[in-house]
Amino acid sequence: MDTNVSLKQAIEQIVKEKGIDRQVVIEAMEQAVLSAANKKYRNTRILEAHYNHDTGEVELFEYVRVVEEVQDSYTEISVEEAREMDPECEIGDELGEKIDSSDFGRIAAQTAKQVIIQKVREAERETVFNEYKDRQWEIVTGQVRRFERGDLLIDLGRAEAILPSKEQMPREVYRPGDRVRAVITDIGMTPKGPQIVLSRTHPQMLAKLFEAEVPEIGEGLVEIVNVVRDPGSRAKIAVASHDRDIDPVGACVGMRGSRVQNVVSELRGEKIDIIPWSADMARFVCNALSPAQVVKVFMDEEQRTLEVIVPDDQLSLAIGKRGQNVSLAARLTGCRIDIKGEGKEEDNDLEAFASFDGTARDEEQEPAEPDAPVEEAGEETGA
């Protein structure tokens, strides 16, 4: 009886402390008793286990089927013998008898405890998943817990997230205990629990940082149309205003460049060109090639190809080191851009070098080296 009382108290304690449904706990204990009994009888009998709420005991019942001729003495009983127990029984009926389950009480308690612990873990995992499942593209802050094959495991408080090595900024070094800000790119459920994937290199990281810094974006007055990045090196962001009185570039730059500087600091000095978006593709491409000045633009709308003529002294600025400036401009506008110098329009080698296709996926771009000093003017566009 003491065991039954303690079992009943244990159920109430688990329900109260862990917040698990009482029926889940009871079913776990019933299953534990049934499993132990089936193991003892080698699955030769028809057994059922039921929890008695009054006594706090898991009761075990053995059932036999009433037949005319017995072939299995463990699961069947003759009609003559059955009528001694119940005069009204008929062939095909099942008779149940309570059997001693005291031998299985300790086993049931141990097994149920393991099941309950598992249920608690599952409930906690489900809670964490529900908390994060609708937070894709949100920026979160966490603490570096440990390293696993180059990936970082980030403690977010109630959950653990992973920052894969390919989603880490080039040349950034982390140590256990360091705080990290990153954007959530994916949330999924695995057998081990929810998996939250972070990134510091995704274009949405830059977009969400500006959204946090610029109230006009959150209010819908300024829109981020597109973002492209060479993580850790340079980025271009196209913005448009839905209010004639608001300059979208000025709003993103802030007083004395305070807003854009906060974003640059978070991204460890990544240069950011803030570009005014335009429905006129030729004008948009000219803006995207900033800080270089454009002299002429020849556009093929069907092929989405533009031939851009720039002054000879700004050709290297327009192209950028390793083609970075024109490559980012092409990806930002989604056009193919061919650049020529004013005095070198016939130089085929130069044209080939300065042709870039804007259809390349942003994540496929390799991080570029920092720009050469000649491109420092690019910083003035975003600051």
C-alpha positions, 0 to 999 in steps of 0.5 A: 500500500505504501508503494501505491500511495507513493506512486500516486504522490509521484504522479501528482508531483510530476504533473505539478512540477513538469506541467505534463498532462496527468493522462500521459503520466498514467499511460506511461505507468500502465504501459510499463506494467504491461511491458514487464508482465508480457516479458515475464509471461513471454507474451503468451497471455492476453493482458491489460493494465489499468490505473485505479485512481482510488487506490493509486495502483496499476491493476493487471488483468488477464483475459481468456476467450470462451471456446467450445474446445480449448486449444491454448490453455493460456488464452482460452477457456471451455464454456463449461468452466467459464459458466462456473465463473459467469453462468451467463457467458457465451462462446466468443465472450472474454472473461477477465481476472485481476492478477497480482501486479505487485511484482511489477510495481518497482519495474513500472516505477523505474520504467515510467520514470524514464518515459516521463523524463523523455516526455518532459524533454519532448515537451521542452523541445516542442515548446522551443520549436514553437517559440522560434518557428515563426522567427525566420530572418529575425536577428538574435544574440547569443553566446558561443558555447563550443566548436564542432568541426568549424561550426559554432554552437550558440546558446540563445538562452532556452535554445541552442543554435548553430552558426555553420562555418560557411555562414561566418564572416571571413577573418572573424575569430570567436572564443567560448563566451563571446557574444554573437549577433546573427540572423535566423535562416532556418528552423527545423525539427530533428530527432534530437530537437529543434535545429536553429541555423544562423548566418552572419553572411546572408544579405538578410543580415544586412537588411535586418540591421538597417531595419533595426537602425532606421525607424523609417524602414520599420514604419514602411516609409522607406523600403529595402528593394535589394541587398547584395554582399561580398561578406566582410568586404563590401555590400550594396543596398538599394532603397526606395522612399514611399514618402516624397519628403523622405530621402531614402539614402539620407534616412539610412545614413543618419546624422553624420553617418551614425546609422550606417556606421552602427551597421558597419561596426557590427559587420566588422568594417564591411563597406556599404554603398547605399543606392537609391532605387529607380524604376528606370533601369539605366538610371538604377545601373548608374546609381549602382556603379557608384562611386564611379561616374557614368558618361553614357549608357546603351541598353538592350531591354530584351536581353537585360544588357547594358553597355556603360561608358565611363571616363578613362580615369574612373574605369578602375573605380567602376570595375573595382578590384577583381571586378567587385564593384561592377559585379555587385552592381550587376547582382543588385540590378539583375542585369549584365553590365559591360563597362568601357572607358571613354577612350578605349571603346575598341579595346576588346580585352578590356570589354571582356574583363569588364563584363559581368552577369547579374544573374549569379546567385548571391550566396555563390559569390566568393568573398572578395579581398578588401578594395584597393585604396582607389576605391575608398570613395565608395565609402562616401556613397553610404556614409 
